[in-house]
Amino acid sequence: MSPKSLVNIGDYNREDILRILQAASRFKENPNRDLLQGRVCATLFFEPSTRTRLSFETAVNRLRGRIIGFSDAATSSSTKGESLKDTIMMVSNYADLIIMRHHLEGSARYASEISPVPMINAGDGSNQHPTQTLLDLFTIFETQETLENLSITVVGDLKYGRAVHSLIQGLSHFNPSFHFVAPEELAIPEKYKAFCDKNGIAFREYTEFSPEAINGSDILYMTRVQKERFTDLMEYEKVKNVYVLHNEMLSDSKKNLRVLHPLPRVKEISQDVDDNPKAYYFQQAKNGMFVRQAVICDLLGIDIQQTI
């Protein structure tokens, strides 16, 4: 039997999500605890990362655990032709838990099925990014004081945006409504629209970044157009700066609106938004550490309720 892992946000039900968010709240009160002494966590990042990798590593360090791994696949034996299976089996000899980002969709599920230790998917291609969703949900709850019945506008790369795909599934337990704003080339995939229909989730699609899409929303979730997902750079150049949020565009938005972004941003949020109290993306990134502490402890079977 494979150990418990977090590969897809669908691996957690509503109760699991709320349990993780509650634990993250307690870690936010005090992130420095001795819960991982004697434990080793491996971070295998086959794709570049700043926030995800550093927040995972900081989460482990603040819990007094140890980190091994690599942040550049060029420094690993994959450059010599080592298979993903062999890498996972080898690293599992040394670590109690593996955190992996990989460019291939489905790679995290495959790794979790062969790994003798728990796996956390830190992003597999354009598929899923479940801990990003959990930190998004934590941030949404923190700013709205509820997860129920919220209006969410998601803007930008909805085709390849794994954070968007995971967010739709994660919020499905809480009766959201979505506004999907994207050019036709980056529209939300049909399977996620079908998921919304199946789960009774209301949504509308827009190609224009209009006041209508912004002003009725509780959360405005901006995303960058991901150059690395395009095989045709001409297509990327066509859509890369199609939607840019400027501060004045928030002037008629709801008082409780918060602007989120999984980061990094390129030009899709103007820097004049940063000083607006509705901008919350840097606090959102900070929340990632607390949520990842909760997930790591959960997968390692550490009874958070008894120890913090």
N, C-alpha and C positions, 0 to 999 in steps of 0.2 A: 504493500500500500504506500502510495506517495505521501510525503509529508504535506501538511497544510501550506499552501502558497497563496500569493496574491498576484494573479496574472491579468485578470480582467475585473473591472469594477463589479461585474455581475457575479463574481465569486463571493461578494458580500451582500447579504440581504439588508433590509431596512434596519433591523435590530443590530446587525454587525456594524453598520455605518454609524448609528447613533452611539454605540459603545465606543468606537474609535474616537469619535468627536468629543465624547465626554472625557476620555483619557487624555486627548490632546489638550483639552482645556486645563487639566490638572498639570500637565507638563509645562504649559505656558506659565503657570504660576511659579513653577520651579523646575527648570529643565536639567538641573545638575543632580543626578542621583546615581547610586552605586548598583544599578540593576543588571549591568552587562559585564561585571567583573569576571574574568576568566573566559569570556566569549570572544570569538573572532568572527568578523563579518567581512565578506569579500565584495568589492565593487568592481564589476567588469563592464567597462564602458567602451563598446565598439564604435560608438558615435560620440561626437563632442557634447559636452555638457558643462554648465557652470553651476546654476542654482540646484539642480537635482543632485548632482554628485556631491557638491559641497554641503548641502543640507543633510544628506544621508550621512556623510562622514562626520559632520559636526554632531548629528544626533547620536551616533555611536560613541564619539569621544566624550560627550557630556554625560553619557550613561556609563562611562569608565570601561567601555569595550575597546577592542583593537580592530584596526582596519588593515586589510591587505588588498591587492588588486592592481588594476591599471586604468589610466584615464585616456590612453591612446592605444588603439589596437595594433599600431605599428610596432609597439614595444612588446607585443605578445607573440606566442608561437603560431597564432593564426596566420601570420605572414609567411610562415614556413609550410603552410598547408594543413595545420592541425584542424581537425573537425570541431564543430561546436560541441558535439557529444564528448569528445576526449577532453576538451577544455573544462566542461562542467564536471566531469567525473574526476579530473585531476584536482580542481580547485576544491571540490567537496571533501577531499581528503584533509584539507587544511582549515576549512571554515565551518562555522555552525549555521551560517545563512549566506545566501548569495543574492546580490542586487545587480541586475544586468540591464543594460541598454544595448539594443541591437537594431541594425537597419532593416532586418527582414521581418515582415509581418508573420506572426505565428511562432517566431523563434522562442519567445518566452514560454509559451504553452509547451512546446517541445522540451525545452530545458527543464521545466517543472515536472514533466512526466518521467524524466530519466534521473533527476537529481535525488540523491538520498538525504539532502538537507533542504529546508524551505527556500523558496525562490520569491523574489519581489521583482516584478516587471517595472523597470524604470523607463519604459518606452520601447515599443517594437514597431519600427517603421511608422506608417501612418495609421496604425491599428488602435492601440490602447496605451493609456498612461494613468493607471488607476490611483497612484498616490497623488498625482496632480489633482485628480477629481476630489479626493478626500480633503486636500487642503483648500480646494475651491469651496467645497461644501462647508468646511469649518469657517472660512472667511465670510461666506454668504450668511451663515447663521450669526456670526459675530456682528455683522453690520445690519442685518435685518431682524434679528431676534426670533427668526423662524425660518424654516425651509419650505413651509407649506404655501401653495397657491401663489407663487411668485411669477412675475413676468420677466423673462430673460431674453435680451437681445444679444445675439452672437454675430460678430462681424469679421469678415476677412476670408481666410482659407478654411472653408468648411469641408472641402474634399479630402485634403491630406491631414487636417488638424486633429491629431490623436487626442489632444486635450478636449476638444469639442465633442468627439465621438464618445469618450468616456463620460463627459459631463451630462450628456443627454441620458445615458443609462443610469448614472448615479442619481440624478434628480427625478427619475421616473417614479420613485417611491413617494414623491411629495406633491404630486399634481401641479406641475409647472405649466406655463405656456411659453412658447418660443417664437421669437422673430429671427429668422435666418437671413442675414444680409451678405450676399456674395455675388460676384460676377458669375455668369453662366458657366464659365470654365472651371470654377471652384465651388460650385453649388454643393449643398449637402447631399451625400450619396443616397440613392434610393433605399438602401437597406435601413438607414436610420429614419427616413420618413415612414417606412413600413413599420419600424419599431414604434414610432410615435402613434401611428394609427392603431396598432395592435393594443397599445397600452392606454389609449384614450387621451393622449397628450395633444393639446391644441397647438398648431403652429401655422405661421405664414412665411412665405418667401418673398424677398425683395432683391432687386438688383441695384436700387438706389439707397444711399445712406441718408434717409430722409428724417425730418423731425418726427414724423409719425412713428418711426421705428425706435426713436430715442425717448420721447417725452412720456410715454406710458410705461416705461420699464422701471423695474426695481434694480436690475443688474445689467450693466452694459459690458459685455465680455468681448474685448478686442483681441484679435490674433494677427500675427504677421503672415505674409505670404512667404512660404518656405522655399527658397531658391533651390535647396538641396533635393527637393522632391521632383523637380522638373527635369525631364530629359531634353526638352526643347527650350533653350534659353530665350528664344523670341517670344514664346508664350509667357514666360516669366516676366519679361520686360513689359509686356502688354498689360499685365494685371498688378504689378508689384506695388504701385502707389495709388490704386484706384480708390481706396477709402482712407481718409486721414481725419482723425478726431482733433478738432481745435476747441479751445476753451469756450469760445462764444457759443458753440453748438450745445453746450450744457445749460444755457441760461434759462430755458423754460422746462428743464427736466424736473422730475419729482425730487422733493427734499431728501428723501431717503436713498436716492440713486447712488450707487457706487460703481466706479469704473474699475474693472479687473482686466488682467492680461497675464497669460502664463509666462511671458517673457522668454527670450529677449525681444525687445521691440526694435524696430528699425526706424521707419518714419510714420507708422500708422497712428501713433499718438504724439501730437506736438508737445514739445516741452513746456509750453505755456499751460498745459493741463496739470502739470505736476504740483503746482501750488494750490490747486482747487481742492477744497476739503472732500470733494466727491471722488478724488483720485485715491485708489486704495491698493494699487498693484505692488508697491514695495512692501507694505504690511502683509499683503497676500503671500509674497515670496518668503517672508520671515516665518509665517505660519507653517510653511512646509517642514521646518525642522521639528516642530512639536507633533505634527501629524505623523511624521515618519518615525519618531520615537515610539509613538503609540502602536504603529503597525509592526515594527520590529519586535517589540515586546509581545504583542499578540501572537505573532507567528512562532516565537520561541517558547510559547507556553508560560510566559511570566504573568502571574495573576496581578494585573495592574491594580485592581480594586483593593487587594490585600497589602500592596507594597507602597502605594503612593497616597 
